Amino acid sequence: MYQHTILGKVYRFDNLRVLLAKASPFRTGDALAGLSADTYEERVAAQITLADVPLKTFLNEVVIPYEEDEVTRLIIDNHDTNAFNTISCLTIGELRDWLLKDETDTLILKGVADAITPEIAAAVSKIMRNQDLIVVAKKCEVVTRFRNTIGLKGHFSTRLQPNHPTDDPRGIAASLIEGLLYGSGDAVIGINPATDSQAAVLKILTLIDTLRQQFEIPTQSCVLSHITTTIDLINQNAPVDLCFQSIAGTEKANMGFGINLNILEEAYSATLNLNRGSTGRNVMYFETGQGSALSANAHHEVDQQTCEVRAYAIAKKFKPLLVNSVVGFIGPEYLYDGKQITRAALEDHFCGKLLGLPMGVDICYTNHAEADQDDMDNLLTLLGVAGCNFIMGIPGSDDIMLNYQSTSFHDALYVRKVLGLKPAPEFEQWLLKQGIFDDKGNRSATAAAGLLKEMGSLWIR
């Protein structure tokens, strides 16, 4: 039992799970699930109470029983007790203060990444302001490699997402080429297939790989099919660079995705064995999103943000190249408006980076959410300041296959320009070599037009 008194009124919280939920900044998903604080005052009482909880408590009181959930077992069994000694004497409030100290630098944060459990990361984020989340995330540097180097300070990458509602190769190629000519695609050329058939996925994989080799583009590809489809294609020696899967923070929710840790391990080993990377061996791409466990009724009465951060323990196990919080995609039933989406994105990015993950964010919303592109511009700028590893690049910011709004090729140019950020180093050199960008980071329309003609003659027929 946890409790706190405000103006003579005693607020009681039965256990850590309830306390975490009540301390969460308001969002519609938790409210609809009956988990959030009933009043603003109760939320403040929960946050004050949570700030006084010792970090050691989180190792002894789990939010989902160890015996019932393989994600809990993964978290507890992989906790680094030696690294934990650095912070073991702190409370959640004291951890916040320690994280914000100037002396707590990038190297120190890297040293405690394995000591901080997802629940600890979620807890400390709940008592932090937006600027706190930004300044600590900015200090974290998580670098990954496959054919290029992603996550270096001063760099900002994009996933080129040329989706098409019928998987038409010409439509995909048109969007793909346009994105490249605007400097997008250094994180990955990643396509959501309209169908999960092996034949359709293989056709897209082959298209991207042929273009990549033809123009010697230092990037990687991924078709976001179900992981079992990807495993089957790997067994056929298909040109798979990265293996994708959506993940959630509970075993039950992952069962709804048709996966478990054993399947992820099989896919990870199979993709590694292809040996397709040239600069590194980070071969996994994971996507997450607040509300996924709740939407599957697989949340065990745990608030949606804590569930989200628990998913990061799964991602971390498989040393991914990219982890992407698709923050506004699930809809206003979980994150109602631009304010809630912004807060959730900053939380996800902070928690992922704190745990040592290469976090990106799909800065997005569905068409029935109370949000617009101005909200996304604001969030894009905040994430750029916070050191986000990558965002999405979609033609016109409008995904015509998934029917949601995200960020465009031009948005990536904007944030790189105003914050002085560059693409991944190897990709930047390719852009310079092709004449797409000059050495000041300006785009050359003339060079782009010439390359468009050359690429288009090969692929758009």
Backbone torsions as a table, in degrees:
resi	resn	phi	psi	omega
1	MET	NA	132.6	175.8
2	TYR	-119.6	146.4	179.8
3	GLN	-154.4	160.4	177.1
4	HIS	-153.4	145.9	-178.2
5	THR	-111.3	129.3	175.1
6	ILE	-125.8	120.2	178.6
7	LEU	50.7	42.6	176.1
8	GLY	85.1	-7.3	179.0
9	LYS	-98.3	129.2	-177.3
10	VAL	-94.9	124.8	175.2
11	TYR	-104.8	125.2	-177.7
12	ARG	-115.6	141.2	-179.5
13	PHE	-129.0	119.1	-167.7
14	ASP	-61.4	-35.6	-176.1
15	ASN	-157.8	179.4	-176.6
16	LEU	-65.2	-36.9	179.3
17	ARG	-59.8	-46.3	179.5
18	VAL	-66.1	-42.1	-179.6
19	LEU	-61.0	-44.1	178.4
20	LEU	-61.0	-41.6	-178.7
21	ALA	-67.2	-43.8	-178.6
22	LYS	-68.7	-26.8	-179.1
23	ALA	-82.8	-9.5	-177.4
24	SER	-68.1	137.4	169.0
25	PRO	-54.1	146.8	-171.3
26	PHE	-60.9	135.7	169.9
27	ARG	-150.7	150.8	-170.5
28	THR	-63.8	-35.0	-178.1
29	GLY	-59.3	-47.3	179.5
30	ASP	-66.1	-36.9	179.3
31	ALA	-65.5	-45.1	180.0
32	LEU	-65.4	-28.5	178.8
33	ALA	-84.8	-3.4	179.8
34	GLY	73.9	25.9	-175.9
35	LEU	-104.6	-21.5	-171.2
36	SER	-80.3	167.0	176.0
37	ALA	-62.0	144.2	-179.1
38	ASP	-75.5	-27.9	-179.4
39	THR	-138.4	163.8	176.0
40	TYR	-62.3	-37.6	179.8
41	GLU	-63.2	-40.5	178.2
42	GLU	-64.9	-36.9	178.6
43	ARG	-64.0	-43.2	178.1
44	VAL	-63.4	-41.6	178.4
45	ALA	-61.4	-40.7	178.8
46	ALA	-66.4	-40.7	179.7
47	GLN	-66.0	-40.6	176.8
48	ILE	-63.9	-42.0	178.7
49	THR	-64.3	-44.1	-179.4
50	LEU	-62.3	-36.5	-179.3
51	ALA	-61.5	-25.9	-178.0
52	ASP	-92.7	0.3	-179.2
53	VAL	-77.8	125.8	177.3
54	PRO	-65.5	145.9	179.1
55	LEU	-59.9	-32.5	-179.4
56	LYS	-60.0	-27.8	179.5
57	THR	-58.5	-34.9	-175.9
58	PHE	-70.4	-16.1	176.8
59	LEU	-87.9	-17.1	-176.4
60	ASN	-108.5	-17.7	-179.5
61	GLU	-127.2	102.3	-177.9
62	VAL	-91.1	154.0	-177.9
63	VAL	-83.7	-23.4	173.3
64	ILE	-129.5	129.2	-173.0
65	PRO	-54.8	139.9	179.7
66	TYR	-55.1	-41.0	-175.5
67	GLU	-72.2	-18.7	-172.5
68	GLU	-101.5	-11.4	-167.0
69	ASP	-144.8	122.4	-177.5
70	GLU	-72.5	-21.0	175.9
71	VAL	-70.4	-41.1	174.7
72	THR	-60.0	-44.1	179.8
73	ARG	-63.1	-39.7	177.6
74	LEU	-60.9	-44.4	-178.5
75	ILE	-63.5	-49.0	-176.2
76	ILE	-70.0	-43.4	-175.2
77	ASP	-70.5	-23.7	-177.7
78	ASN	-102.4	8.3	-179.8
79	HIS	-70.5	133.3	-178.5
80	ASP	-90.0	100.0	-176.2
81	THR	-70.2	-30.8	178.6
82	ASN	-66.9	-46.9	178.0
83	ALA	-64.6	-30.3	-178.5
84	PHE	-64.8	-24.4	179.9
85	ASN	-57.7	-28.0	179.7
86	THR	-62.6	-33.3	-173.5
87	ILE	-123.2	4.2	-169.9
88	SER	-63.4	-23.1	-178.0
89	CYS	-84.7	-3.2	-173.2
90	LEU	-88.9	157.3	165.5
91	THR	-95.5	175.0	177.7
92	ILE	-60.9	-42.9	178.3
93	GLY	-64.0	-40.8	178.0
94	GLU	-68.8	-31.7	175.6
95	LEU	-64.1	-42.2	176.8
96	ARG	-56.9	-48.7	-179.2
97	ASP	-61.8	-40.3	-179.7
98	TRP	-65.3	-41.3	179.0
99	LEU	-62.6	-33.2	-176.0
100	LEU	-83.8	-11.0	179.3
101	LYS	-63.8	142.7	176.5
102	ASP	-61.5	-32.7	-178.0
103	GLU	-69.0	-22.9	178.0
104	THR	-82.1	89.7	-171.7
105	ASP	-98.1	-172.8	-176.2
106	THR	-57.4	-45.1	-177.7
107	LEU	-65.2	-41.8	179.2
108	ILE	-65.9	-41.8	178.7
109	LEU	-63.0	-38.7	176.8
110	LYS	-62.6	-35.9	-178.2
111	GLY	-68.9	-22.6	-179.3
112	VAL	-106.6	5.1	-177.2
113	ALA	-58.4	-35.7	180.0
114	ASP	-85.8	-5.1	178.8
115	ALA	-92.2	-21.9	-176.6
116	ILE	-92.8	119.0	177.6
117	THR	-78.7	160.6	176.7
118	PRO	-55.4	-39.4	-179.5
119	GLU	-67.0	-35.6	175.4
120	ILE	-65.7	-44.3	178.4
121	ALA	-60.6	-44.8	178.8
122	ALA	-62.3	-42.7	-177.5
123	ALA	-62.4	-47.0	-176.8
124	VAL	-69.0	-31.3	178.2
125	SER	-65.5	-29.3	-176.6
126	LYS	-69.9	-20.1	179.7
127	ILE	-108.2	14.2	-179.7
128	MET	-106.8	144.1	170.8
129	ARG	-74.3	166.7	178.3
130	ASN	-56.9	-41.9	-178.3
131	GLN	-66.3	-31.3	175.6
132	ASP	-63.8	-45.7	179.6
133	LEU	-60.3	-37.9	-178.2
134	ILE	-70.5	-47.0	-173.2
135	VAL	-68.9	-35.2	178.6
136	VAL	-74.1	-43.1	178.0
137	ALA	-59.8	-36.4	179.5
138	LYS	-60.7	-32.8	-179.2
139	LYS	-75.8	-20.3	-179.0
140	CYS	-82.5	135.0	175.1
141	GLU	-126.7	118.8	178.6
142	VAL	-122.5	112.0	-173.8
143	VAL	-108.8	131.6	177.5
144	THR	-130.5	161.5	-175.3
145	ARG	-145.4	142.8	167.3
146	PHE	-137.6	-78.4	170.6
147	ARG	-108.2	-6.7	173.8
148	ASN	-147.7	-174.9	-172.8
149	THR	-116.3	119.1	-174.3
150	ILE	-115.5	137.2	172.8
151	GLY	104.6	-0.4	177.8
152	LEU	-65.6	144.0	176.9
153	LYS	-59.2	139.0	-178.3
154	GLY	88.0	2.5	-179.9
155	HIS	-123.4	153.8	-175.1
156	PHE	-148.9	116.7	-171.4
157	SER	-107.1	168.3	179.2
158	THR	-136.6	145.4	166.6
159	ARG	-90.8	119.3	175.0
160	LEU	-79.4	117.8	-171.3
161	GLN	-119.6	80.7	-176.3
162	PRO	-91.2	58.2	-177.6
163	ASN	-65.3	154.0	177.8
164	HIS	-142.2	137.0	-173.8
165	PRO	-64.8	-18.9	177.9
166	THR	-122.1	12.7	-177.5
167	ASP	57.3	31.0	178.8
168	ASP	-66.0	119.5	-179.0
169	PRO	-56.9	-35.0	-179.8
170	ARG	-68.3	-40.7	178.3
171	GLY	-66.5	-42.1	177.4
172	ILE	-62.4	-46.9	-178.1
173	ALA	-62.4	-38.9	-179.5
174	ALA	-61.9	-46.9	179.4
175	SER	-68.2	-38.5	-179.2
176	LEU	-61.5	-48.7	-178.6
177	ILE	-64.8	-41.7	178.1
178	GLU	-59.1	-44.2	-180.0
179	GLY	-61.3	-43.7	178.6
180	LEU	-60.4	-38.2	-177.9
181	LEU	-75.1	-8.7	171.7
182	TYR	-107.2	11.5	175.3
183	GLY	82.2	17.2	178.1
184	SER	-95.8	155.0	172.8
185	GLY	112.7	8.2	-178.5
186	ASP	-76.3	-29.4	175.7
187	ALA	-70.0	-49.9	178.6
188	VAL	-174.5	150.7	163.6
189	ILE	-95.0	102.5	-171.1
190	GLY	-121.0	124.2	-174.1
191	ILE	-120.1	129.7	170.6
192	ASN	-84.1	114.4	-178.8
193	PRO	-72.9	145.5	177.2
194	ALA	-70.3	-28.9	175.3
195	THR	-129.2	155.5	-176.0
196	ASP	-100.0	18.7	-179.5
197	SER	-70.4	146.1	179.5
198	GLN	-59.7	-39.2	-177.8
199	ALA	-63.6	-43.5	-179.4
200	ALA	-66.5	-42.8	-179.2
201	VAL	-65.7	-42.4	-179.8
202	LEU	-62.8	-38.6	179.3
203	LYS	-61.8	-42.7	-179.6
204	ILE	-69.2	-43.3	177.8
205	LEU	-56.9	-43.7	-178.3
206	THR	-66.6	-40.4	178.5
207	LEU	-58.3	-51.4	-177.4
208	ILE	-64.2	-43.9	-175.5
209	ASP	-66.5	-35.8	177.9
210	THR	-65.4	-45.0	178.4
211	LEU	-63.1	-43.1	-179.8
212	ARG	-59.9	-45.7	-179.2
213	GLN	-70.7	-38.4	-178.3
214	GLN	-59.5	-39.3	-176.3
215	PHE	-110.0	12.1	174.7
216	GLU	50.6	52.0	-176.8
217	ILE	-86.5	122.0	-178.4
218	PRO	-81.9	72.7	177.7
219	THR	-145.6	-173.1	-178.3
220	GLN	-132.6	157.8	-178.6
221	SER	-115.7	160.2	174.9
222	CYS	-158.4	128.9	169.2
223	VAL	-103.9	123.6	-168.2
224	LEU	-84.5	57.4	174.6
225	SER	-82.6	169.8	176.6
226	HIS	-62.4	147.9	-173.0
227	ILE	-60.2	-30.9	179.1
228	THR	-70.3	-33.7	174.5
229	THR	-64.6	-41.7	179.7
230	THR	-64.6	-41.5	178.5
231	ILE	-59.6	-44.5	178.9
232	ASP	-61.4	-40.0	179.7
233	LEU	-69.5	-37.0	175.6
234	ILE	-60.3	-41.1	179.2
235	ASN	-65.1	-18.5	175.4
236	GLN	-96.6	8.9	179.8
237	ASN	63.0	35.8	175.4
238	ALA	-69.7	157.0	-177.5
239	PRO	-77.1	67.9	179.8
240	VAL	-89.9	119.8	174.2
241	ASP	-88.2	-63.1	-178.9
242	LEU	-112.1	144.7	176.1
243	CYS	-102.4	127.7	-174.8
244	PHE	-106.2	149.8	166.0
245	GLN	-163.4	140.6	168.1
246	SER	-77.3	140.1	-179.6
247	ILE	-134.1	159.3	178.3
248	ALA	-134.3	177.1	-169.7
249	GLY	-95.4	9.2	175.4
250	THR	-135.9	153.1	177.8
251	GLU	-60.1	-41.2	-178.3
252	LYS	-63.8	-41.7	178.4
253	ALA	-65.2	-38.7	178.6
254	ASN	-68.4	-32.0	173.7
255	MET	-60.9	-34.4	176.0
256	GLY	-65.6	-28.0	173.9
257	PHE	-81.3	-6.1	-178.4
258	GLY	78.3	30.5	-177.6
259	ILE	-136.9	164.9	167.2
260	ASN	-151.3	-178.8	-176.7
261	LEU	-64.4	-32.6	179.5
262	ASN	-66.5	-40.8	178.3
263	ILE	-65.8	-41.5	177.5
264	LEU	-62.2	-39.2	178.1
265	GLU	-64.1	-41.2	178.4
266	GLU	-61.8	-44.3	-179.0
267	ALA	-67.1	-40.8	179.9
268	TYR	-60.9	-47.4	-179.8
269	SER	-64.4	-42.0	-178.9
270	ALA	-64.2	-41.9	-179.0
271	THR	-69.1	-40.2	175.8
272	LEU	-57.9	-40.7	-175.6
273	ASN	-67.4	-15.0	176.1
274	LEU	-71.6	-24.8	176.8
275	ASN	52.8	48.0	-177.2
276	ARG	-93.3	-13.2	-179.9
277	GLY	-75.0	152.2	179.2
278	SER	-112.2	-27.9	-179.6
279	THR	-111.8	-13.3	-178.7
280	GLY	-169.3	-179.5	-173.7
281	ARG	-126.4	31.0	172.5
282	ASN	-86.6	108.1	-167.7
283	VAL	-116.3	0.7	-176.6
284	MET	-106.5	148.3	175.6
285	TYR	-131.0	118.5	-178.9
286	PHE	-116.3	145.4	171.8
287	GLU	-123.1	145.0	-177.7
288	THR	-137.1	179.0	176.1
289	GLY	-178.9	132.5	178.8
290	GLN	-59.1	131.0	179.0
291	GLY	104.5	-9.3	-176.2
292	SER	-65.5	-41.9	178.3
293	ALA	-69.7	-40.1	179.1
294	LEU	-63.3	-41.2	-178.1
295	SER	-65.4	-24.1	178.3
296	ALA	-95.1	7.3	-175.2
297	ASN	52.8	42.5	-176.2
298	ALA	-128.9	32.1	-172.6
299	HIS	-100.1	-8.0	178.3
300	HIS	55.4	34.1	-179.7
301	GLU	63.1	22.3	175.0
302	VAL	-94.4	138.0	-178.4
303	ASP	-61.7	156.1	-169.0
304	GLN	-68.8	-30.0	179.2
305	GLN	-73.1	-39.6	176.5
306	THR	-64.7	-40.8	175.2
307	CYS	-58.7	-42.5	179.9
308	GLU	-58.5	-47.4	-175.7
309	VAL	-69.1	-29.9	175.3
310	ARG	-61.6	-31.4	177.2
311	ALA	-62.7	-27.0	-178.3
312	TYR	-67.7	-24.0	175.6
313	ALA	-65.4	-36.7	177.0
314	ILE	-66.4	-49.4	-179.7
315	ALA	-56.3	-44.5	-175.5
316	LYS	-60.9	-35.1	-177.9
317	LYS	-59.1	-30.5	-172.2
318	PHE	-107.6	18.6	170.8
319	LYS	45.6	60.9	-173.0
320	PRO	-72.0	155.6	170.0
321	LEU	-74.2	-37.5	-173.9
322	LEU	-142.1	140.1	167.3
323	VAL	-128.8	128.2	-172.5
324	ASN	-123.7	117.0	170.5
325	SER	-83.9	111.2	179.6
326	VAL	-86.6	76.9	-154.8
327	VAL	-67.7	-40.8	-175.7
328	GLY	-104.1	6.6	-170.6
329	PHE	-71.4	-28.9	-172.2
330	ILE	-77.6	-17.5	169.9
331	GLY	109.8	170.5	-173.7
332	PRO	-69.1	-13.4	175.0
333	GLU	-64.8	-17.4	-177.8
334	TYR	-118.3	-40.4	173.5
335	LEU	-132.8	107.7	-163.5
336	TYR	-72.9	-43.0	-169.4
337	ASP	-142.7	-176.2	-177.9
338	GLY	-59.6	-35.9	179.4
339	LYS	-64.2	-45.8	180.0
340	GLN	-68.4	-39.0	178.2
341	ILE	-63.2	-43.5	179.9
342	THR	-61.7	-48.1	-180.0
343	ARG	-60.5	-45.7	-178.5
344	ALA	-62.4	-40.8	-179.8
345	ALA	-63.6	-43.8	179.3
346	LEU	-66.0	-36.6	175.1
347	GLU	-62.8	-49.9	-177.2
348	ASP	-60.1	-45.9	-178.6
349	HIS	-63.5	-45.2	178.6
350	PHE	-60.7	-51.1	-176.5
351	CYS	-63.4	-42.7	178.7
352	GLY	-62.3	-46.2	179.8
353	LYS	-64.4	-40.4	-179.8
354	LEU	-61.6	-34.8	179.4
355	LEU	-83.0	-3.4	176.2
356	GLY	92.9	27.5	-177.8
357	LEU	-106.2	149.3	179.0
358	PRO	-81.8	80.4	-169.2
359	MET	-82.6	133.4	167.0
360	GLY	-122.6	168.5	180.0
361	VAL	-136.6	131.0	168.4
362	ASP	-84.6	102.1	-176.1
363	ILE	-78.6	96.7	-164.6
364	CYS	-149.7	167.2	174.2
365	TYR	-155.7	155.8	175.5
366	THR	-87.2	162.5	-172.5
367	ASN	-71.5	-12.6	177.6
368	HIS	-102.9	10.7	176.0
369	ALA	-86.5	154.9	176.1
370	GLU	-83.8	70.8	-178.3
371	ALA	-152.4	161.1	176.6
372	ASP	-148.8	-176.9	-175.0
373	GLN	-68.0	-22.9	174.2
374	ASP	-64.3	-40.7	175.6
375	ASP	-60.5	-41.0	-178.3
376	MET	-70.1	-35.7	175.1
377	ASP	-59.9	-43.5	179.8
378	ASN	-62.6	-46.7	-179.0
379	LEU	-65.6	-40.8	177.3
380	LEU	-56.6	-45.1	-179.0
381	THR	-65.7	-43.2	179.0
382	LEU	-61.9	-42.7	179.8
383	LEU	-69.3	-34.6	174.9
384	GLY	-61.7	-42.5	177.3
385	VAL	-64.4	-36.7	-176.3
386	ALA	-76.2	-7.1	178.3
387	GLY	85.4	29.5	177.4
388	CYS	-57.0	138.5	-176.5
389	ASN	-71.2	-38.0	-177.0
390	PHE	-163.5	159.8	173.4
391	ILE	-131.2	-173.8	178.4
392	MET	-93.7	152.3	171.1
393	GLY	-126.6	110.3	-173.4
394	ILE	-128.2	137.4	-179.9
395	PRO	-54.1	120.0	178.2
396	GLY	65.0	11.3	-177.5
397	SER	64.6	11.0	-175.4
398	ASP	-117.4	108.0	179.6
399	ASP	-80.5	110.2	-173.7
400	ILE	-79.9	-7.8	175.9
401	MET	-97.6	-47.0	-179.0
402	LEU	-87.8	-11.0	175.1
403	ASN	58.5	55.4	173.0
404	TYR	-146.7	169.9	-176.6
405	GLN	-106.7	135.1	-177.4
406	SER	-136.5	-140.4	179.7
407	THR	-115.6	150.2	-173.4
408	SER	-101.2	173.8	173.5
409	PHE	-58.6	-38.7	-179.2
410	HIS	-67.5	-32.7	179.2
411	ASP	-63.5	-39.1	177.9
412	ALA	-65.8	-40.3	176.6
413	LEU	-61.0	-41.0	179.7
414	TYR	-59.4	-52.5	-173.1
415	VAL	-70.0	-33.6	175.1
416	ARG	-64.1	-40.3	-177.0
417	LYS	-68.8	-49.3	-172.7
418	VAL	-74.7	-24.4	-178.7
419	LEU	-106.5	2.4	177.9
420	GLY	66.1	39.5	-177.7
421	LEU	-103.5	156.7	-177.6
422	LYS	-124.8	159.6	171.8
423	PRO	-66.5	175.5	173.7
424	ALA	-52.5	140.6	-171.6
425	PRO	-54.2	-45.6	-178.4
426	GLU	-65.4	-38.4	179.8
427	PHE	-70.5	-37.6	176.9
428	GLU	-60.7	-41.6	178.3
429	GLN	-63.8	-36.7	177.4
430	TRP	-65.2	-42.9	178.0
431	LEU	-60.3	-40.5	177.8
432	LEU	-67.0	-43.7	-179.3
433	LYS	-61.7	-38.4	-179.9
434	GLN	-79.5	-10.3	-178.5
435	GLY	79.8	10.1	180.0
436	ILE	-69.1	-40.9	174.2
437	PHE	-118.5	154.5	170.8
438	ASP	-98.6	-179.9	-174.1
439	ASP	-71.4	-4.7	174.6
440	LYS	-99.5	3.8	179.3
441	GLY	84.0	10.9	178.6
442	ASN	-88.2	142.6	-179.0
443	ARG	-82.9	135.3	177.9
444	SER	-98.8	107.6	-178.5
445	ALA	-65.1	-34.5	-179.0
446	THR	-65.2	-48.7	178.7
447	ALA	-63.9	-39.9	179.4
448	ALA	-62.1	-39.7	180.0
449	ALA	-64.2	-39.8	179.0
450	GLY	-66.3	-42.3	179.4
451	LEU	-69.6	-35.6	176.6
452	LEU	-58.1	-43.5	-179.8
453	LYS	-63.4	-41.7	-179.3
454	GLU	-67.0	-46.1	179.0
455	MET	-67.0	-44.3	-177.7
456	GLY	-61.8	-34.9	179.9
457	SER	-65.1	-24.3	-179.8
458	LEU	-88.2	-33.0	-165.3
459	TRP	-118.9	-25.5	-178.0
460	ILE	-104.8	102.3	-175.2
461	ARG	-121.5	NA	NA
